[in-house]
């Protein structure tokens, strides 16, 4: 079960905790976005700098 499924299950069991689950999902998405940027865009910048030399 991934994080999104856990949040959905938590909401279905306790609808009052929707705010908490939403914040967890936002934080998870932010972490995934930063990891993507670090892995892909930083690597592309290194390749670009190397090509200029």
Secondary structure as UniProt FT lines:
FT   HELIX           3..13
FT   HELIX           15..17
FT   HELIX           18..36
FT   HELIX           37..41
FT   HELIX           42..52
//
